[in-house]
Amino acid sequence: MPLEKIEISGFRGFCKKQSLEFSIPNDEPGSGLTVITGANNSGKSSIIECLKARGGYQSPSFTVGARNSAIDFVEIKYFIDGREESVSSLKKGSSETKKDEVDQNFHVFVLPSRRAFNPFFNRGSHSREQYLQNTELSAQRSSMMDNFQYRLFNILENQDAFNEILHKVLTFKPEWSIDQSDQGQYFLKFYNGEFSHTSDGMGEGVVSIFAIVDSLYDSKPGDVIVIDEPELSLHPALQKRVFELLKDFSKDRQIIISTHSPYFVDVTSIVNGSNLVRVVNSGSGTEIFQLSSDASGVLDKLSRGNLYNPHIFGLDARELFFQEDGIVVVEGQEDVLLFPDIASQLNTTIAASFFGWGAGGASNIGYICFFLKDLGFKKVAAILDGDKAEEMPELEKNYPDFHFVHICADDIRTKKARKAIDAVDGLLDEKRIIKSEHKEHTLQLLDGLNKYMGSP
């Protein structure tokens, strides 16, 4: 019973109806992953809240701050296995809502980004179903996880299953239990050799991993698990292991994450069926863009078996999914390194971010423009070498809103002849100083690029 799609209107930044389609697992690693990216305050967490809004027995209340002031009426639709559910305002301007056709037996496990919990707690035990039935959208984004302490008792009863997954992420095997103080409060106890400490001194990273593993360990194939910012408080090495865990579980479960970390964007998963989503709020409301199947094929083509440019979709390139608009695509890594230096020599700057370490050649620039457009980037420029100027008309035809220029030399730097390779006359001399005859044209090129990007 897959969660196929959600439509959102009137919630927080969603002043216009937006929809998001979720990945459906197909037994391939990463196939059930939906990865939501975007800059801060773009609306990623709002999508997570909308998924949580259908949970619990009661209809949620949407506060003044949760309702978009331009509409003042919230409507969220969920498409599940061919059925349609909804949570919507009773009337315009009201905080109260109604649920329509919501199946209480279909649960979505939502793990918030704020994963702290009260270190001292009362006794109780919640199964997965009990926990989800008692989890509702709160009026405010809390700094604490609701009812998580009751899950700890459930984990304690099923430690073998929990620890089996926990050890896939942590390099050490933590020994822990639940103890009770003389005042009657319960707390987690962690052992380190002969010593122990309570959950009050538990590191945020370990707390986060505990919560992530808890969302997975007693799940079943076909379940839906939503995790907001799984990377928080985690070292990059731990982020990689958490992602591999999620990738493995998504073979037969739907796992939806919002993230700021490039470690959670994986080309192999996208090729296997994972959905990559970019959320944008440029001041006129939140918009959702998804990578199409055609663009996924482009990613596959550019990333597969490129021995000379294996970094085209390396970590630096994947950072662009979390940036706001303003991307410059260049041919290769020399351009990425040297253009900022050229700008400095001309007493100017480049008011944009470079795409990774270059496109891996001029012939790849069109492909990269294809998926950047797919993901909603509006301000994209490309700088070509002079000997590739003939490719510009086709690029301008296919992407009329993007900005294409070429330098007035065949390459960015002068290169001596080597064996069967002819000498190349470059923009920079052999000491990497811009040649005087190229200064005016290059300065005009950079000024035009900055003007296109919106910089004065």
HELIX and SHEET records of a PDB file:
HELIX    1   1 LYS A   44  LYS A   52  1                                   9    
HELIX    2   2 ARG A  128  GLN A  133  1                                   6    
HELIX    3   3 PHE A  148  GLU A  157  1                                  10    
HELIX    4   4 GLN A  159  VAL A  169  1                                  11    
HELIX    5   5 SER A  199  GLY A  201  5                                   3    
HELIX    6   6 GLU A  204  TYR A  217  1                                  14    
HELIX    7   7 PRO A  236  PHE A  249  1                                  14    
HELIX    8   8 PRO A  262  PHE A  264  5                                   3    
HELIX    9   9 VAL A  267  ASN A  272  1                                   6    
HELIX   10  10 SER A  293  SER A  303  1                                  11    
HELIX   11  11 LEU A  315  ARG A  318  1                                   4    
HELIX   12  12 GLU A  319  PHE A  322  5                                   4    
HELIX   13  13 GLN A  333  GLN A  345  1                                  13    
HELIX   14  14 ALA A  362  ASN A  364  5                                   3    
HELIX   15  15 ILE A  365  ASP A  374  1                                  10    
HELIX   16  16 GLY A  386  GLU A  391  5                                   6    
HELIX   17  17 MET A  392  ASN A  398  1                                   7    
HELIX   18  18 SER A  436  HIS A  438  5                                   3    
HELIX   19  19 LYS A  439  MET A  453  1                                  15    
SHEET    1   A 5 GLN A  18  GLU A  21  0                                        
SHEET    2   A 5 LEU A   3  SER A   9 -1                                        
SHEET    3   A 5 GLU A  75  ILE A  80 -1                                        
SHEET    4   A 5 ARG A  83  SER A  89 -1                                        
SHEET    5   A 5 THR A  97  ASP A 100 -1                                        
SHEET    1   B 6 VAL A 108  LEU A 111  0                                        
SHEET    2   B 6 VAL A 224  ASP A 228  1                                        
SHEET    3   B 6 GLN A 254  SER A 258  1                                        
SHEET    4   B 6 LEU A  33  GLY A  38  1                                        
SHEET    5   B 6 ASN A 275  ASN A 281  1                                        
SHEET    6   B 6 THR A 286  GLN A 290 -1                                        
SHEET    1   C 3 GLU A 175  GLN A 180  0                                        
SHEET    2   C 3 TYR A 186  ASN A 192 -1                                        
SHEET    3   C 3 PHE A 195  THR A 198 -1                                        
SHEET    1   D 4 SER A 353  PHE A 354  0                                        
SHEET    2   D 4 ILE A 327  VAL A 330  1                                        
SHEET    3   D 4 VAL A 380  LEU A 384  1                                        
SHEET    4   D 4 HIS A 403  HIS A 406  1                                        
SHEET    1   E 2 ASP A 411  ARG A 413  0                                        
SHEET    2   E 2 GLY A 426  LEU A 428  1                                        
END                                                                             
